[in-house]
Amino acid sequence: MAPKAIEGKYCDLTDKRGVKLYYEVQGPLRREYQGDKEEVLFLLMGSMKVTSSESRLAAGLDSLKLLQSATVQQLRRLCVLAYDHRNTGRSTIKDEPCSMEDYADDAAMLLESVFPQRPPVFVLGVSFGAMVAQHLALRHPQLVKRLVLCCGPSGGEGGMSYPIHEWYEPSVSMESRVTRKIFQANKSRDADWKERCKSEWEMVYTLLMRDEKVGLEEPLRQQGIHRQLEARRAHDAWSKLPELQMDVLVCGSPEDDITPDGVIIMRPTALQRRGYQQEAFESHFESKFERLKAPSHFKRPAREESANGHSSLWRVIGGADKGGIIVRTGPGLTDEQAKERLSTGSLVEELEKSGDRIRYRLQQGKGPREGWVTLRLAGGKELLVKA
């Protein structure tokens, strides 16, 4: 039986974000992973364009082209959410300044609107999407369970990818821009390759030329491209990357000359400053024309054992109507109350337990880094549950 066509929808965030975002949802394709066992993958793709008849999800997954059959099987277990960033595809285009923080906040509000009870989720960002994903994980850590960054630089001292805004200067023709993209995307492509692999050259050139023409006559389309490129130029997450609280997988390709290996390698350096440990990762990814070899896998530092000999994680589910739950400096209910509340959705590590109260350390979310909270109210209402 042929798979059902993916139907896109619009998430109207006009009141809070000033945009409508086009999105698609698919899966999980395997019945045993549907319902309560369903996991969500939030896919943040790059700046590629799609026609009105194309599926954003199909185009995104096809461009990622996960090579190993085992990885493809894993995708069938997931409910995948993909969307068009503002100023791209079928989402709102506005000729006004916007920042990487705006793109991250758009993504956060979309995720919370489409799956209000599901976060934290797996997040995978590619190219420009990987830049957005960094800001998303830093600004909204409670939404991200694990993070995968493919071909996306950290910016700042960690280095930046090729200044592709130069391709969109008035002096650069569409044909020249496409040719530069083809060679820049893969170091193995040169004049000899173009001559030897004429059919591949023609296929890639035709596809990219088609993409360049999408929406060419639409009002504000070119302005939207330039607004996105402005935000990209200002991308800098380098100094804040050590604040990430979740596991991170970093992928890059030695053949990629848009985001070179040297830039990709700089980001793990920032993560290692926080104590993350690098691990070997045997599998690899392949995009439509590139192979992503030997990605770097970082796991957050091992947790300290709690006073009772074990380490437990708890998810805050109470206090949604009050901005979170009360935190105190000691185990008693009369001990000093912290200025901030521990936000709903936060993930905490249990360090010590006294009756129905625990001393915690914040792993994901917002609120005091450490303190004492109540697990359940006198009437039995749970404020935290085992994660």
C-alpha positions as CSV (number, residue, x, y, z in Angstrom):
1,M,0.0,0.0,0.0
2,A,1.4,3.4,-1.0
3,P,2.1,5.7,2.0
4,K,-0.5,8.5,2.6
5,A,0.4,11.9,1.2
6,I,1.6,14.3,3.7
7,E,-0.8,17.1,4.3
8,G,0.7,20.4,5.4
9,K,-0.9,22.9,7.8
10,Y,-0.4,26.4,9.0
11,C,0.3,27.3,12.6
12,D,-1.0,30.8,13.2
13,L,1.4,32.6,15.5
14,T,0.4,36.1,14.3
15,D,-0.6,37.4,17.7
16,K,2.6,36.3,19.5
17,R,5.3,36.0,16.8
18,G,3.8,37.9,13.9
19,V,4.0,35.0,11.5
20,K,2.2,31.9,10.2
21,L,4.5,28.9,9.8
22,Y,3.8,26.1,7.3
23,Y,4.5,22.7,8.8
24,E,4.0,18.9,8.2
25,V,3.8,15.9,10.5
26,Q,4.3,12.3,9.6
27,G,4.6,9.0,11.5
28,P,5.4,7.0,13.4
29,L,5.0,4.5,10.5
30,R,5.3,1.4,12.7
31,R,2.1,0.7,14.6
32,E,3.9,-0.6,17.7
33,Y,5.4,2.9,18.3
34,Q,2.2,4.8,18.0
35,G,0.1,6.1,20.9
36,D,1.8,6.3,24.3
37,K,5.1,5.1,22.9
38,E,5.3,7.8,20.3
39,E,8.5,9.9,20.2
40,V,8.8,13.2,18.4
41,L,11.7,14.3,16.1
42,F,11.7,18.0,15.4
43,L,13.5,18.5,12.0
44,L,15.0,22.0,11.4
45,M,16.2,22.1,7.8
46,G,18.2,24.7,6.0
47,S,17.3,27.4,3.5
48,M,16.2,25.1,0.7
49,K,13.1,26.0,-1.2
50,V,10.2,23.7,-2.0
51,T,7.5,24.1,-4.6
52,S,3.8,24.4,-3.7
53,S,3.4,20.8,-4.8
54,E,6.3,19.4,-2.8
55,S,6.3,18.0,0.7
56,R,8.6,19.8,3.2
57,L,9.1,16.6,5.1
58,A,9.8,14.5,2.0
59,A,12.3,17.1,0.7
60,G,13.9,17.3,4.1
61,L,14.3,13.6,4.8
62,D,15.4,13.0,1.2
63,S,18.1,15.7,1.4
64,L,19.4,14.2,4.7
65,K,19.3,10.7,3.1
66,L,20.1,8.7,6.2
67,L,22.3,5.9,4.8
68,Q,22.2,3.0,7.2
69,S,19.1,0.8,7.0
70,A,19.1,0.6,10.8
71,T,18.8,4.4,11.0
72,V,15.9,4.3,8.5
73,Q,14.2,1.8,10.8
74,Q,14.7,4.1,13.7
75,L,12.9,7.0,11.8
76,R,9.9,4.8,11.4
77,R,9.5,4.8,15.1
78,L,9.3,8.6,15.2
79,C,6.6,11.2,14.7
80,V,8.6,13.8,12.6
81,L,7.7,17.5,12.6
82,A,9.2,19.7,9.9
83,Y,8.4,23.3,8.9
84,D,9.4,26.3,6.8
85,H,11.3,29.0,8.7
86,R,9.9,32.5,8.5
87,N,11.0,34.2,5.2
88,T,11.3,30.7,3.5
89,G,9.0,28.3,1.7
90,R,5.3,28.7,2.4
91,S,5.7,30.5,5.8
92,T,5.2,34.3,6.3
93,I,7.7,36.6,4.6
94,K,8.3,40.0,6.2
95,D,10.7,42.7,5.1
96,E,11.8,43.6,8.6
97,P,14.8,42.8,10.7
98,C,14.9,39.4,12.5
99,S,17.5,37.6,14.5
100,M,18.6,34.0,15.1
101,E,16.8,34.4,18.4
102,D,13.6,35.1,16.5
103,Y,14.0,32.0,14.4
104,A,14.6,29.9,17.6
105,D,11.6,31.4,19.3
106,D,9.4,30.7,16.3
107,A,10.5,27.1,16.4
108,A,9.8,26.8,20.1
109,M,6.3,28.3,19.8
110,L,5.5,26.0,16.8
111,L,6.6,22.9,18.7
112,E,4.6,23.9,21.8
113,S,1.5,24.7,19.7
114,V,1.6,21.5,17.6
115,F,2.6,19.2,20.5
116,P,1.8,21.0,23.7
117,Q,2.1,17.9,25.9
118,R,5.1,16.2,24.2
119,P,8.3,18.2,24.9
120,P,11.1,17.5,25.5
121,V,11.7,16.0,22.0
122,F,14.6,15.0,19.8
123,V,15.8,17.9,17.7
124,L,17.9,17.6,14.5
125,G,19.1,20.7,12.7
126,V,20.8,20.8,9.3
127,S,22.8,23.8,7.9
128,F,20.9,27.0,8.8
129,G,18.5,24.7,10.7
130,A,21.5,23.6,12.9
131,M,22.2,27.2,13.7
132,V,18.6,27.7,14.7
133,A,18.7,24.5,16.7
134,Q,21.6,25.8,18.8
135,H,19.7,28.9,19.8
136,L,16.6,26.8,20.4
137,A,18.4,24.5,22.8
138,L,20.0,27.4,24.6
139,R,16.9,29.5,24.9
140,H,14.4,26.7,25.5
141,P,16.3,23.8,27.0
142,Q,13.1,22.3,28.5
143,L,11.9,21.5,24.9
144,V,15.0,19.5,23.8
145,K,15.7,15.9,24.9
146,R,18.7,15.3,22.6
147,L,20.3,17.5,20.0
148,V,21.8,16.6,16.6
149,L,23.7,19.4,14.7
150,C,24.6,18.6,11.0
151,C,26.9,21.0,9.0
152,G,26.1,24.0,11.2
153,P,28.8,26.3,12.7
154,S,28.8,27.9,16.1
155,G,29.7,31.3,14.9
156,G,31.8,33.7,16.9
157,E,35.3,32.4,18.0
158,G,34.3,29.0,16.8
159,G,34.2,30.1,13.2
160,M,31.4,30.6,10.6
161,S,30.5,28.9,7.4
162,Y,31.0,30.4,4.0
163,P,29.5,33.9,3.6
164,I,26.8,32.8,1.2
165,H,25.3,36.3,1.3
166,E,28.0,37.1,-1.2
167,W,26.2,34.8,-3.7
168,Y,23.1,37.1,-3.5
169,E,24.8,40.4,-4.3
170,P,23.3,42.2,-7.3
171,S,26.4,41.5,-9.4
172,V,26.0,37.7,-9.1
173,S,23.7,36.1,-11.7
174,M,21.5,33.2,-10.9
175,E,23.5,30.9,-13.1
176,S,26.8,31.9,-11.4
177,R,25.3,31.5,-8.0
178,V,24.1,28.0,-8.8
179,T,27.5,27.0,-10.2
180,R,29.3,28.4,-7.1
181,K,26.9,26.5,-4.8
182,I,27.6,23.2,-6.6
183,F,31.4,23.4,-6.3
184,Q,31.4,24.9,-2.8
185,A,29.2,22.1,-1.4
186,N,31.7,19.4,-2.3
187,K,35.5,19.7,-2.5
188,S,35.7,16.7,-4.8
189,R,33.9,18.6,-7.5
190,D,36.1,20.4,-10.0
191,A,36.4,21.0,-13.8
192,D,37.5,17.3,-14.3
193,W,34.5,16.1,-12.3
194,K,32.1,18.2,-14.3
195,E,33.5,16.7,-17.5
196,R,33.6,13.1,-16.2
197,C,30.2,13.2,-14.6
198,K,28.1,15.2,-17.0
199,S,24.8,13.5,-16.1
200,E,25.4,14.2,-12.4
201,W,26.4,17.8,-13.1
202,E,23.3,18.3,-15.2
203,M,21.0,16.8,-12.6
204,V,22.4,18.9,-9.7
205,Y,22.5,22.1,-11.9
206,T,18.9,21.5,-13.0
207,L,17.6,20.9,-9.4
208,L,19.4,24.0,-8.0
209,M,18.2,26.2,-10.9
210,R,14.7,25.0,-10.2
211,D,15.1,25.9,-6.5
212,E,16.4,29.3,-7.5
213,K,13.3,30.0,-9.5
214,V,10.8,29.0,-6.8
215,G,8.8,32.1,-5.9
216,L,10.9,34.4,-8.0
217,E,7.9,36.6,-8.9
218,E,6.3,36.5,-5.5
219,P,6.1,39.8,-3.5
220,L,8.8,40.1,-0.8
221,R,10.5,36.8,-1.8
222,Q,13.9,38.4,-2.4
223,Q,13.5,40.6,0.7
224,G,12.8,37.5,2.7
225,I,16.0,35.9,1.5
226,H,18.1,38.9,2.4
227,R,16.5,39.1,5.9
228,Q,17.3,35.5,6.6
229,L,20.9,36.1,5.4
230,E,21.2,39.1,7.7
231,A,20.2,36.9,10.7
232,R,22.6,34.2,9.6
233,R,25.6,36.6,9.4
234,A,25.0,37.6,13.0
235,H,24.8,34.0,14.3
236,D,27.0,33.5,17.3
237,A,26.3,30.7,19.9
238,W,30.0,30.0,20.7
239,S,30.3,31.4,24.2
240,K,27.0,29.9,25.3
241,L,27.4,26.3,24.0
242,P,28.9,25.1,27.3
243,E,25.5,25.8,28.9
244,L,23.8,23.0,26.9
245,Q,22.4,20.4,29.3
246,M,21.4,17.7,26.8
247,D,23.4,15.1,24.9
248,V,24.7,16.5,21.6
249,L,25.7,14.8,18.3
250,V,27.8,16.9,16.0
251,C,28.1,15.9,12.3
252,G,30.2,17.3,9.5
253,S,31.7,16.3,6.2
254,P,35.4,16.6,5.1
255,E,34.1,17.3,1.6
256,D,31.9,20.2,2.7
257,D,33.5,23.6,1.8
258,I,30.5,25.6,2.9
259,T,30.8,24.5,6.6
260,P,34.4,23.1,6.6
261,D,35.6,20.4,9.0
262,G,37.7,23.0,10.8
263,V,34.6,25.0,11.7
264,I,32.7,21.9,12.8
265,I,35.6,20.7,15.0
266,M,35.6,24.0,16.9
267,R,32.2,23.5,18.3
268,P,33.1,20.3,20.2
269,T,35.9,22.3,21.8
270,A,33.3,24.6,23.3
271,L,31.3,21.6,24.5
272,Q,34.4,20.0,26.1
273,R,35.0,23.2,28.1
274,R,31.9,22.2,30.1
275,G,33.2,18.7,30.7
276,Y,31.4,16.8,27.9
277,Q,33.1,13.6,26.9
278,Q,33.7,12.8,23.3
279,E,32.8,9.2,22.1
280,A,33.4,7.3,19.0
281,F,30.3,7.1,16.8
282,E,30.5,4.3,14.3
283,S,27.6,5.1,12.0
284,H,27.6,7.9,9.4
285,F,25.1,10.0,7.5
286,E,24.8,10.7,3.8
287,S,23.0,13.7,2.4
288,K,21.9,13.9,-1.2
289,F,25.4,14.6,-2.5
290,E,27.7,14.6,0.6
291,R,28.8,12.0,3.1
292,L,29.1,13.0,6.7
293,K,31.9,11.0,8.1
294,A,33.0,10.3,11.7
295,P,30.6,12.6,13.6
296,S,31.5,13.6,17.1
297,H,29.2,12.4,19.9
298,F,29.1,14.2,23.2
299,K,27.2,13.0,26.3
300,R,26.6,15.3,29.2
301,P,28.9,14.7,32.2
302,A,28.0,11.6,34.4
303,R,25.7,12.5,37.2
304,E,26.8,12.4,40.8
305,E,25.0,9.8,43.0
306,S,22.5,11.2,45.4
307,A,22.9,10.8,49.2
308,N,20.8,7.6,49.2
309,G,23.1,5.9,46.7
310,H,21.2,6.4,43.5
311,S,20.5,9.1,40.9
312,S,16.9,9.9,39.9
313,L,15.5,12.3,37.3
314,W,12.2,14.1,37.9
315,R,10.0,16.1,35.5
316,V,8.1,19.1,36.9
317,I,4.4,18.9,35.9
318,G,2.9,21.2,38.5
319,G,2.6,25.0,38.7
320,A,1.7,25.6,35.1
321,D,-0.8,28.3,36.1
322,K,1.8,30.0,38.4
323,G,4.9,29.9,36.3
324,G,6.3,26.9,38.1
325,I,6.6,25.4,41.6
326,I,8.0,26.9,44.8
327,V,11.7,26.3,45.6
328,R,13.1,26.6,49.1
329,T,16.7,26.8,50.4
330,G,16.2,24.0,52.9
331,P,14.1,20.8,53.4
332,G,11.5,22.5,55.7
333,L,8.3,24.1,54.4
334,T,9.2,27.2,56.4
335,D,12.7,27.6,55.0
336,E,13.5,30.6,52.9
337,Q,11.7,30.7,49.5
338,A,13.8,31.2,46.4
339,K,13.1,34.3,44.3
340,E,12.5,32.2,41.2
341,R,10.1,29.3,40.7
342,L,11.2,26.1,39.0
343,S,9.4,26.2,35.6
344,T,6.9,23.6,34.6
345,G,8.5,21.1,32.2
346,S,12.0,21.3,33.8
347,L,14.1,18.2,34.3
348,V,15.9,17.9,37.7
349,E,18.3,15.4,39.2
350,E,17.5,14.2,42.8
351,L,20.5,14.8,45.1
352,E,18.8,14.1,48.4
353,K,15.3,13.1,49.7
354,S,13.4,13.9,52.9
355,G,9.9,12.5,53.0
356,D,8.0,14.0,50.0
357,R,10.7,16.6,49.4
358,I,13.9,16.4,47.4
359,R,17.0,18.5,47.0
360,Y,17.6,18.8,43.3
361,R,20.1,20.0,40.7
362,L,18.6,21.5,37.5
363,Q,19.3,19.6,34.3
364,Q,17.0,21.3,31.8
365,G,14.6,24.2,32.1
366,K,14.5,27.4,34.1
367,G,14.7,28.2,37.7
368,P,17.2,28.0,40.6
369,R,20.1,25.7,39.9
370,E,19.6,23.9,43.2
371,G,17.1,23.8,46.0
372,W,14.3,21.9,47.7
373,V,10.9,21.1,46.2
374,T,7.8,19.2,47.1
375,L,7.0,16.1,45.1
376,R,3.3,16.1,45.8
377,L,0.8,18.2,47.7
378,A,-1.1,17.1,50.8
379,G,-4.2,16.2,48.7
380,G,-2.1,13.9,46.6
381,K,-1.6,16.1,43.5
382,E,1.8,15.4,42.0
383,L,4.1,18.3,41.3
384,L,7.0,16.2,39.9
385,V,7.0,12.7,38.3
386,K,9.8,10.3,37.5
387,A,11.4,11.0,34.1
